[in-house]
Each structure stands twice: as C-alpha cells, then as structure tokens.
Amino acid sequence: MGWFNTVRNPKFKNTKKQSNNNPTGLWKKCVSCGEILQTQRLIESQNVCPFCDHHYRLTALERIDTIVDENSFREFGSDLETKNPLSFEDKMTYNDRLNKAYAKTGKKDGTVCGFAKVDAREVVMAVMDFNFMGGSMGVVTGEKIALAMDLAFEKKVPCIVVSCSGGARMQEGLLSLMQMGKTSAARKRLKEAGIPYISLITDPTTGGCAASFSIQGDVNISEPRALIGFAGPRVIEQSIRQTLPDGFQRAEFLLEHGFIDRIIHRKNLKKEISFFVKMFNPKD
C-alpha cells in the first residue's frame, strides 16, 4: 500500500515548472538536417537553411521580393475570384475550402500577377503560392497565367512564371484541366512572336502544371532539390511495378536528363534571371 501511495503521489508532483522566457517563434528546427535555427537568421538567408541548404517554400509575395527591383511590382488581376462552378463537396464544401484559403493568405486566388522590373528591365510575372490550396491550378489561376503571357505579348517584354503547385484543382474537375490548353496556347503565341518566357520551377511542381506551362519555358530553371513531375513517385512505382532510382523527380535528376536547363541557388536567382532577361530581351 505504501508503494501504491508513492506512485500516486510522486515526490516531484508539487515541483514548479520552470518558465521559459524565450519569445515564441525565435527558433525553428530544420525539417531537413534537424539543426536548430534562429528564425531571424533564416529570414536573412531568404529562408534557406545555412547548414544543409534546404530551400523552404516562399509565399508569392516573398518570392516576388527576392526577384524584382524594390517597389517595382504593380499587381493586376487581383479582382479575379474563384467560384464554385460544379457545386463541389467532399468532406467540406468547396466554398468552405476557399474561405479557409482566403483567411490564410488574404488572397482571392493562389496566383499573384503583375508588372515589375528586374535590374531596371520591364517584365510581366505570375507567381503561384502553395499556401492557397496547395497552389492548385483552377480556372482563375489558368486565366491569370494566360493573362500575364498575353500582356507580355502586347508589351513585347519577357514573361516570368514561378510555378509551385500540386497540380490541377480537383474541385473544378475538367474546367481545371482545360487551363493546360489555355496556358499552352498563350505560351505558343509568345514563342511565335519571339518574346522570352522564363519558367522558374520551385518545390513542388507537379500534375497539370508540370505537364503544361511549367516545362515550356525558353529556359527552365529550378531551385536545388525541387520536386518536379507529373505523378507522385509512389503512383509511378505502383503503375510500372519497378523501383525508381534515387533522387527521381528531383531537380538534379531532371537536369541530368534534360528536362530543365539550370539549377540556381536562391541567393543567386535575381542575378541569373536578370542575365536571361537581358539575353533574351528583344529590346536589347
């Protein structure tokens, strides 16, 4: 009975818990190498781990800040809003999912478009944001990317598209798949007019985006270790009943096999994109 009382009333029961005065969010554990990072240091390194070089995902606005000249970005198409054309519902209604994404990102859609300058050279940009329903491509995203290409065509300036997407948005069914054709047609018009199209492929870029505009650039560039592919590795393994090689669908594998042209560290992105803008720019 004495042992039972000891277990029920351990000596440390009344020990006061020591308070932690560290502000929340001051430290972060790297998801790749496990090192403990100062959040401020991670921000200063453009959200790249200083120990293992893991590139964290960026929001659309963070991505824009790393590429374009300061205060040069002028957004368009922000009034385009995703609807629920199929009245889709699974575990929750599509409208509820959209409202959740609105609250999380403050945006009406997962793609941000605008005019900008890269080292004083004018460009048109479309940047996808994974925080908005996994960056999935719906009707509005397809419309925005095609619009960015059309405006680049009209202004005769380079178009830059930054892809970060899990693929076509299933809640919009066939309508989302139609965006592959729409964006590909807009891209073809740029090609026929000799207007540069630079595609930056970030982690992850899969599904309908990887099967259309994301891989159709005059130059396709990527960040290190980005996941790029149409279907997931597990689905492919189950389909072909073979074990896939190490690093399959990572940027380094795709570079080796000719699907992308260059892998660029985030700290060098603006410099490299500026080089391509200058090299391809018909005005130069």
N, C-alpha and C positions, 0 to 999 in steps of 0.2 A: 504493500500500500504506500510505503514511503517512497519507493521508486516511481510509482504512478504519479504521486504529487509532485515529484521533482520534474517529471516530463511535462506535466500540465503547467507547472509554474517554474520555468527555467530561470536561472539567475539573471539572464540578460533581458528578461521581459520588460523591466522598467528602465532599461538603458535608453537615454535620449538619443534620437537620431541626429547626427551632426548635419548642420545646414550647409548647403552648397551655395556660395555667393557668386558663382560664375554665371553671367548672363546666358540665357538660352540662345542657342544658335551661334555661340562663339567658336565651337569646334565641330568638326564633321569627320566622319570616318570614311576613307576612300573605299568605294564599292569594289575596286579592282585589287589594290595591294594591301588594304587594311590599315594603312598608316592614318594616324590622327592628324588632321589638317586644321590650321586656323582658317576660319571662314573668310576673313578679310584677305588673307594671303591667296586663297583660292580665287577670290573675285579679281584680285590684282593680276593673276596669271590667266585671266579670261576663262575661268572655270576649267582649267587643265591641271591635273594633279602634278605637283612639282617633283614627286618621287617616281611615279610609274608612267607619267604622260597620258593617263586616261583622260579622254575628252568627254566632259559632261555635256549633256544636251543643253542648248540655249533656247530661250524664248525667241519669238520672231523679232521683238524689239532689241533684245540683247545681240542677236545675230546682226541686225542692221547696224548697230553701233560699232561692231568690230570691222565692218567692211567699208562703210561710206564716210565721206567727209563730215565733220561735225556740223550739225544744224542744216544739212543739205537735203534731208529726206522730207518729201512732201507726199503724204498719203493720198490715194484716191481709191474709190470703190468701197469705202468703209460703211456706206449705207446699204450695201447688198447684204441681205439677211436670209439665212437658211430657213426654209419652210418644211412642212411635213407632207409632201405630195402623196405619199402612199398610206397615210394614217397608220404608220408602222408602230407595233407594240410587241415587246418581248417581256422581260422581267419588269420593265417600266416603259412608259410611252416614250416615243422619240422626242416629243416636245419637252418632257421632263429631263431627258438627257441633254438636250440643247440648253435648257435653262441652267442646268448644272455646269455646263461648259461656259456659258455666259458669265456666271458668277465667279468661276475660277480664273478666267482670262480677261474679262472685261471687254471681250471682242464678240462681234456677231458671227464671225466665222474664223476658221483656223488658218487663213492665209492673209497676209498683210502685203499690200502692193503700194508702190509709189515711185515718184521720180526722185533721183538722187544724183550725187556726183562722187566719183572715185578719182581722187587726185585731180580734181577740177574738171574731169571729163564727165559729161552727162550720160546717165544710164537710166533704164527702167528696170525695177526689181519686183519680184514676187517671192515672198518668204513664207514657208509653211511652219506652223507651230504645233509641236507634238502634244502640247498641253491641252489643245482643243480636240477632244475625242480621238486621241492618238494620231493627230494630223491627217485623219482620213479624208479622202477626196470625195466630196459631194458635188452637187450642181453648182453651188456658189464658188467653191474652190476652182473647179474647172473653168467657170466663167471668168474669174479673176486672173488666172494664169493666161488664158487666151486673150483677155483684155490687155494685160501687160505686154504681151507679144504684139498685139495689134497697134498699141500706142508706140512701141519701139519701131514698128514698121512705118507708121506715119511720121515720126520724128527723125527717122533714119539714125537711131542711136542704138548701142548694144543693149541686149536684154540679158538680165541675170536672174535665174530662178534657183532658189535654195530649197532643196527637197528634204523633207523629214516627215515620213508618213508610213502608217501601217497598211496603206492600200486604199482601195475604193470603199466607200461607206455603205455598208450592207443595208442600213435603214432606208436608203434611197434606191435600192435594187438596180435595175437596168439603167435608170437615169444616171447613176454614178458611173457606170461602165461607159456610157456614151461620152463622158468627158475625156476619155482616152483618145477618141477620134477627133473631138473638138480641138484639144490642145495640140494634137499631132498635125492637124490641118493648119493651125495658126503658126506652128513652128516651120512647116514646109514653106509657107509664104515668106517667112524671114530668110530661109535658105535661098529661095529663088531670087530674092532681092539683094542677096549678098550682105545681109545685115547680121552682125555677130550675135550668137546665142551661147552664153556661158552657163553651164549647169554645174552647180555645187551640190554634191550628194552627201548628206550627213546621216548620222546614225539615228534611227534606222530608216531605210528607204526600201519599201517592199511593195508587192502587189501591183495594182494598176499603174501606179506612178512609175515604178521601176520598169514597167512594160511599155511606157509611152514617153512623155516629155523628159523624164529624168535622165534617160540614157541617150537623148537625141541632140546633145549639145555639139557645137563646133569643137568645143573642148569640154570633156567631162572630168571634173576634179573632185577629190574627196578628202575628208579628214582621216587620220590613221584609225584603223580597226573598225571603220564604219560597217554596219551590216547592210548589205545591198543584195537584193534578189527578188524573184517573183513569189515563190512559195517558201515556207519555212523549211529548214534542214530536216526536221522530223517528218514532215509530209513527203518530202522528196525521197528520203530513205525508205519510208513505207511503200512508196509507189514503185521504185526501181529495185527494192529489196537488196540494196547494197549499202555498205558503209561509206560515208562520204569522207574525203580527205580532210586532214587538219586545216583549219582556217577557211574552210569552204564558205563562200559568200561574204567573206571579209574583204575590205578594200584591197589589201595586199594580194590576195588571191585573184581578184578581178583585174588588178593592174598587170599581173604576170600573164594573164590570159587575154589581155587586150580589150577588156570591156570599159575600162576607164583609162585616162591618159596620164594622170598625175595624182600623187598623194601629197597633201600640203598640211603642215602643222598649223594650228590655228593662229599662232603668233605671226605667221608669215602670209596669212590669207590675203590681207588687203594689198600687200606688195605684189603678190603673184597675180591677183585678179586685175590690179592696175596694169600689170605687164600685158596680160591678154587683151584687156580693153584697148590699150594703145596699139597692140599688134594687129588686131582685127578691125579696128575702127575705120570705117570708110572715109570719115572726115580727115583722118590723119594720112 
